Amino acid sequence: MPDGHARARLWEGLIPTDAPKDSEIDFEYLGSAYEMSGGHIRNAIIRAAYSAADAQRALGEAGLIEAADIEYRAMGKLVRATNEGDS
């Protein structure tokens, strides 16, 4: 299993350079927050890319986090709840 830094490089490196993406993606956060193999990271990126393309928007950090959460659940791992809706 790659360490957090290696996972961050995977998150960044597996997104095609010509893919439309936001400039504010924190790959270090993704690498440290999600203990996944390269294959699972790739699955999350593909899921996020399809979602972004369907919505006709650039690939962004929020979409990558959502896709990573879905991949984590598919791996049988717990996902932290967000504070959505809290004021």
OpenMM code with the backbone's topology and positions (N, CA, C; nanometers):
from openmm import Vec3, app, unit

residues = "MET PRO ASP GLY HIS ALA ARG ALA ARG LEU TRP GLU GLY LEU ILE PRO THR ASP ALA PRO LYS ASP SER GLU ILE ASP PHE GLU TYR LEU GLY SER ALA TYR GLU MET SER GLY GLY HIS ILE ARG ASN ALA ILE ILE ARG ALA ALA TYR SER ALA ALA ASP ALA GLN ARG ALA LEU GLY GLU ALA GLY LEU ILE GLU ALA ALA ASP ILE GLU TYR ARG ALA MET GLY LYS LEU VAL ARG ALA THR ASN GLU GLY ASP SER".split()
positions = [
    Vec3(0.0858, -0.1181, 0.0000),
    Vec3(0.0000, 0.0000, 0.0000),
    Vec3(0.0904, 0.1245, 0.0000),
    Vec3(0.0669, 0.2149, -0.0928),
    Vec3(0.1484, 0.3369, -0.0959),
    Vec3(0.1224, 0.4249, 0.0264),
    Vec3(0.2250, 0.4999, 0.0679),
    Vec3(0.2072, 0.5927, 0.1797),
    Vec3(0.1336, 0.7176, 0.1318),
    Vec3(0.1033, 0.8085, 0.2253),
    Vec3(0.0242, 0.9273, 0.1938),
    Vec3(0.0829, 1.0119, 0.0821),
    Vec3(0.2150, 1.0319, 0.0846),
    Vec3(0.2788, 1.1130, -0.0189),
    Vec3(0.2679, 1.0443, -0.1553),
    Vec3(0.2908, 0.9139, -0.1583),
    Vec3(0.2800, 0.8404, -0.2844),
    Vec3(0.1362, 0.8423, -0.3362),
    Vec3(0.0406, 0.8307, -0.2440),
    Vec3(-0.1002, 0.8374, -0.2866),
    Vec3(-0.1333, 0.9746, -0.3440),
    Vec3(-0.0803, 1.0804, -0.2840),
    Vec3(-0.1038, 1.2156, -0.3368),
    Vec3(-0.0512, 1.2262, -0.4794),
    Vec3(0.0676, 1.1699, -0.5037),
    Vec3(0.1252, 1.1728, -0.6389),
    Vec3(0.0394, 1.0907, -0.7356),
    Vec3(-0.0185, 0.9789, -0.6858),
    Vec3(-0.1088, 0.8998, -0.7701),
    Vec3(-0.2328, 0.9793, -0.8054),
    Vec3(-0.2937, 1.0442, -0.7051),
    Vec3(-0.4126, 1.1263, -0.7322),
    Vec3(-0.3814, 1.2285, -0.8410),
    Vec3(-0.2680, 1.2941, -0.8272),
    Vec3(-0.2322, 1.3990, -0.9228),
    Vec3(-0.1933, 1.3402, -1.0587),
    Vec3(-0.1163, 1.2338, -1.0580),
    Vec3(-0.0630, 1.1785, -1.1813),
    Vec3(-0.1619, 1.0998, -1.2651),
    Vec3(-0.2669, 1.0466, -1.2032),
    Vec3(-0.3635, 0.9665, -1.2783),
    Vec3(-0.4693, 1.0507, -1.3498),
    Vec3(-0.4750, 1.1792, -1.3188),
    Vec3(-0.5662, 1.2678, -1.3918),
    Vec3(-0.4944, 1.3124, -1.5192),
    Vec3(-0.5524, 1.2857, -1.6357),
    Vec3(-0.4859, 1.3264, -1.7604),
    Vec3(-0.4565, 1.4769, -1.7615),
    Vec3(-0.3407, 1.5126, -1.8139),
    Vec3(-0.2994, 1.6536, -1.8141),
    Vec3(-0.3943, 1.7420, -1.8935),
    Vec3(-0.4613, 1.6867, -1.9941),
    Vec3(-0.5520, 1.7674, -2.0758),
    Vec3(-0.6957, 1.7678, -2.0231),
    Vec3(-0.7198, 1.7008, -1.9112),
    Vec3(-0.8547, 1.6991, -1.8532),
    Vec3(-0.8850, 1.8352, -1.7916),
    Vec3(-1.0054, 1.8881, -1.8142),
    Vec3(-1.0407, 2.0153, -1.7501),
    Vec3(-1.0542, 1.9942, -1.5995),
    Vec3(-0.9726, 2.0654, -1.5216),
    Vec3(-0.9769, 2.0494, -1.3764),
    Vec3(-0.9546, 2.1831, -1.3086),
    Vec3(-1.0088, 2.1937, -1.1878),
    Vec3(-0.9871, 2.3129, -1.1066),
    Vec3(-0.8404, 2.3210, -1.0678),
    Vec3(-0.7930, 2.4410, -1.0485),
    Vec3(-0.6531, 2.4588, -1.0086),
    Vec3(-0.6339, 2.4403, -0.8584),
    Vec3(-0.7405, 2.4379, -0.7831),
    Vec3(-0.7327, 2.4302, -0.6368),
    Vec3(-0.7662, 2.2905, -0.5839),
    Vec3(-0.6981, 2.1888, -0.6306),
    Vec3(-0.7175, 2.0537, -0.5797),
    Vec3(-0.6034, 2.0229, -0.4838),
    Vec3(-0.6370, 1.9866, -0.3612),
    Vec3(-0.5365, 1.9552, -0.2597),
    Vec3(-0.5060, 1.8052, -0.2645),
    Vec3(-0.4085, 1.7696, -0.3480),
    Vec3(-0.3739, 1.6288, -0.3648),
    Vec3(-0.3126, 1.5703, -0.2379),
    Vec3(-0.2423, 1.6519, -0.1616),
    Vec3(-0.1853, 1.6033, -0.0351),
    Vec3(-0.2970, 1.5611, 0.0607),
    Vec3(-0.4052, 1.6383, 0.0646),
    Vec3(-0.5189, 1.6007, 0.1490),
    Vec3(-0.5774, 1.4674, 0.1022),
    Vec3(-0.6011, 1.4543, -0.0278),
    Vec3(-0.6587, 1.3298, -0.0806),
    Vec3(-0.5691, 1.2112, -0.0475),
    Vec3(-0.4392, 1.2301, -0.0607),
    Vec3(-0.3456, 1.1225, -0.0321),
    Vec3(-0.3426, 1.0828, 0.1139),
    Vec3(-0.3574, 1.1802, 0.2017),
    Vec3(-0.3537, 1.1486, 0.3451),
    Vec3(-0.4892, 1.1013, 0.3974),
    Vec3(-0.5976, 1.1467, 0.3385),
    Vec3(-0.7308, 1.1152, 0.3897),
    Vec3(-0.7808, 0.9773, 0.3468),
    Vec3(-0.7336, 0.9274, 0.2334),
    Vec3(-0.7868, 0.8032, 0.1781),
    Vec3(-0.6752, 0.7011, 0.1586),
    Vec3(-0.6740, 0.5985, 0.2418),
    Vec3(-0.5758, 0.4900, 0.2287),
    Vec3(-0.6257, 0.3924, 0.1237),
    Vec3(-0.5840, 0.4170, -0.0007),
    Vec3(-0.6279, 0.3353, -0.1137),
    Vec3(-0.5070, 0.2972, -0.1988),
    Vec3(-0.5221, 0.1867, -0.2686),
    Vec3(-0.4218, 0.1478, -0.3672),
    Vec3(-0.4401, 0.2347, -0.4919),
    Vec3(-0.3448, 0.2260, -0.5807),
    Vec3(-0.3545, 0.3018, -0.7049),
    Vec3(-0.4784, 0.2672, -0.7862),
    Vec3(-0.5186, 0.1407, -0.7844),
    Vec3(-0.6378, 0.1000, -0.8587),
    Vec3(-0.7643, 0.1634, -0.8054),
    Vec3(-0.7745, 0.1724, -0.6734),
    Vec3(-0.8923, 0.2358, -0.6144),
    Vec3(-0.8918, 0.3863, -0.6390),
    Vec3(-0.7745, 0.4474, -0.6356),
    Vec3(-0.7638, 0.5901, -0.6669),
    Vec3(-0.8075, 0.6134, -0.8112),
    Vec3(-0.7617, 0.5270, -0.9006),
    Vec3(-0.8008, 0.5377, -1.0414),
    Vec3(-0.9518, 0.5265, -1.0559),
    Vec3(-1.0139, 0.4310, -0.9872),
    Vec3(-1.1594, 0.4160, -0.9929),
    Vec3(-1.2295, 0.5434, -0.9473),
    Vec3(-1.1805, 0.6036, -0.8379),
    Vec3(-1.2417, 0.7263, -0.7868),
    Vec3(-1.2274, 0.8404, -0.8870),
    Vec3(-1.1112, 0.8510, -0.9482),
    Vec3(-1.0891, 0.9575, -1.0471),
    Vec3(-1.1824, 0.9396, -1.1666),
    Vec3(-1.1959, 0.8180, -1.2145),
    Vec3(-1.2855, 0.7922, -1.3286),
    Vec3(-1.4294, 0.8282, -1.2914),
    Vec3(-1.4728, 0.7870, -1.1723),
    Vec3(-1.6086, 0.8186, -1.1268),
    Vec3(-1.6289, 0.9704, -1.1204),
    Vec3(-1.5311, 1.0411, -1.0640),
    Vec3(-1.5405, 1.1875, -1.0525),
    Vec3(-1.5390, 1.2539, -1.1899),
    Vec3(-1.4590, 1.2011, -1.2802),
    Vec3(-1.4503, 1.2594, -1.4146),
    Vec3(-1.5819, 1.2429, -1.4901),
    Vec3(-1.6438, 1.1254, -1.4794),
    Vec3(-1.7736, 1.1051, -1.5455),
    Vec3(-1.8788, 1.1983, -1.4864),
    Vec3(-1.8775, 1.2141, -1.3565),
    Vec3(-1.9736, 1.3022, -1.2909),
    Vec3(-1.9534, 1.4472, -1.3357),
    Vec3(-1.8279, 1.4904, -1.3411),
    Vec3(-1.7976, 1.6277, -1.3839),
    Vec3(-1.8385, 1.6487, -1.5300),
    Vec3(-1.8081, 1.5513, -1.6144),
    Vec3(-1.8440, 1.5638, -1.7559),
    Vec3(-1.9956, 1.5681, -1.7737),
    Vec3(-2.0661, 1.4857, -1.6972),
    Vec3(-2.2121, 1.4834, -1.7046),
    Vec3(-2.2713, 1.6186, -1.6647),
    Vec3(-2.2089, 1.6840, -1.5666),
    Vec3(-2.2557, 1.8148, -1.5201),
    Vec3(-2.1939, 1.9292, -1.6005),
    Vec3(-2.1131, 1.8963, -1.6989),
    Vec3(-2.0440, 1.9945, -1.7832),
    Vec3(-1.9650, 2.0943, -1.7001),
    Vec3(-1.8835, 2.0404, -1.6094),
    Vec3(-1.7970, 2.1243, -1.5277),
    Vec3(-1.6592, 2.0603, -1.5194),
    Vec3(-1.5643, 2.1366, -1.4713),
    Vec3(-1.4282, 2.0859, -1.4545),
    Vec3(-1.4219, 1.9908, -1.3359),
    Vec3(-1.3263, 1.9021, -1.3400),
    Vec3(-1.3018, 1.8099, -1.2300),
    Vec3(-1.2483, 1.8906, -1.1119),
    Vec3(-1.3112, 1.8764, -0.9963),
    Vec3(-1.2708, 1.9545, -0.8805),
    Vec3(-1.2521, 1.8691, -0.7568),
    Vec3(-1.2004, 1.9317, -0.6525),
    Vec3(-1.1733, 1.8602, -0.5283),
    Vec3(-1.2996, 1.8011, -0.4667),
    Vec3(-1.4098, 1.8747, -0.4677),
    Vec3(-1.5340, 1.8240, -0.4079),
    Vec3(-1.5803, 1.6969, -0.4784),
    Vec3(-1.5709, 1.6953, -0.6102),
    Vec3(-1.6096, 1.5765, -0.6852),
    Vec3(-1.5172, 1.4593, -0.6589),
    Vec3(-1.3883, 1.4870, -0.6428),
    Vec3(-1.2930, 1.3807, -0.6126),
    Vec3(-1.3183, 1.3240, -0.4731),
    Vec3(-1.3502, 1.4107, -0.3774),
    Vec3(-1.3801, 1.3645, -0.2419),
    Vec3(-1.5067, 1.2791, -0.2420),
    Vec3(-1.6088, 1.3238, -0.3118),
    Vec3(-1.7333, 1.2465, -0.3198),
    Vec3(-1.7076, 1.1090, -0.3806),
    Vec3(-1.6307, 1.1061, -0.4899),
    Vec3(-1.5995, 0.9793, -0.5559),
    Vec3(-1.5120, 0.8910, -0.4662),
    Vec3(-1.4196, 0.9514, -0.3930),
    Vec3(-1.3347, 0.8744, -0.3012),
    Vec3(-1.4181, 0.8147, -0.1881),
    Vec3(-1.5152, 0.8902, -0.1395),
    Vec3(-1.6047, 0.8376, -0.0359),
    Vec3(-1.6824, 0.7157, -0.0885),
    Vec3(-1.7313, 0.7243, -0.2104),
    Vec3(-1.8054, 0.6132, -0.2700),
    Vec3(-1.7130, 0.4922, -0.2849),
    Vec3(-1.5905, 0.5153, -0.3304),
    Vec3(-1.4945, 0.4062, -0.3466),
    Vec3(-1.4600, 0.3449, -0.2107),
    Vec3(-1.4456, 0.4292, -0.1095),
    Vec3(-1.4170, 0.3802, 0.0260),
    Vec3(-1.5292, 0.2891, 0.0746),
    Vec3(-1.6531, 0.3307, 0.0524),
    Vec3(-1.7673, 0.2474, 0.0920),
    Vec3(-1.7652, 0.1139, 0.0178),
    Vec3(-1.7323, 0.1174, -0.1103),
    Vec3(-1.7242, -0.0051, -0.1898),
    Vec3(-1.6138, -0.0974, -0.1379),
    Vec3(-1.5119, -0.0384, -0.0765),
    Vec3(-1.4024, -0.1165, -0.0183),
    Vec3(-1.4404, -0.1707, 0.1200),
    Vec3(-1.5566, -0.1279, 0.1704),
    Vec3(-1.5999, -0.1723, 0.3028),
    Vec3(-1.5432, -0.0886, 0.4155),
    Vec3(-1.4957, 0.0318, 0.3831),
    Vec3(-1.4383, 0.1201, 0.4854),
    Vec3(-1.5413, 0.2230, 0.5284),
    Vec3(-1.5250, 0.2698, 0.6502),
    Vec3(-1.6129, 0.3744, 0.7024),
    Vec3(-1.5746, 0.5091, 0.6450),
    Vec3(-1.6756, 0.5915, 0.6213),
    Vec3(-1.6547, 0.7261, 0.5698),
    Vec3(-1.7044, 0.8228, 0.6749),
    Vec3(-1.6229, 0.9223, 0.7039),
    Vec3(-1.6642, 1.0232, 0.8021),
    Vec3(-1.7816, 1.1034, 0.7499),
    Vec3(-1.8778, 1.1300, 0.8377),
    Vec3(-1.9930, 1.2130, 0.8012),
    Vec3(-1.9483, 1.3585, 0.7934),
    Vec3(-2.0082, 1.4326, 0.7007),
    Vec3(-1.9788, 1.5753, 0.6897),
    Vec3(-2.0774, 1.6521, 0.7729),
    Vec3(-2.0532, 1.7782, 0.7876),
    Vec3(-2.1417, 1.8654, 0.8642),
    Vec3(-2.2338, 1.9424, 0.7720),
    Vec3(-2.2734, 1.8832, 0.6616),
    Vec3(-2.3633, 1.9524, 0.5690),
    Vec3(-2.4939, 1.9855, 0.6392),
    Vec3(-2.5415, 2.1045, 0.6116),
    Vec3(-2.6673, 2.1459, 0.6712),
    Vec3(-2.6513, 2.2166, 0.8040),
    Vec3(-2.5322, 2.2057, 0.8654),
    Vec3(-2.5088, 2.2769, 0.9911),
    Vec3(-2.4821, 2.4232, 0.9616),
    Vec3(-2.5278, 2.5100, 1.0505),
    Vec3(-2.5027, 2.6530, 1.0307),
    Vec3(-2.3996, 2.7020, 1.1261),
] * unit.nanometer
topology = app.Topology()
chain = topology.addChain("A")
for resn in residues:
    res = topology.addResidue(resn, chain)
    for name in ("N", "CA", "C"):
        topology.addAtom(name, app.Element.getBySymbol(name[0]), res)
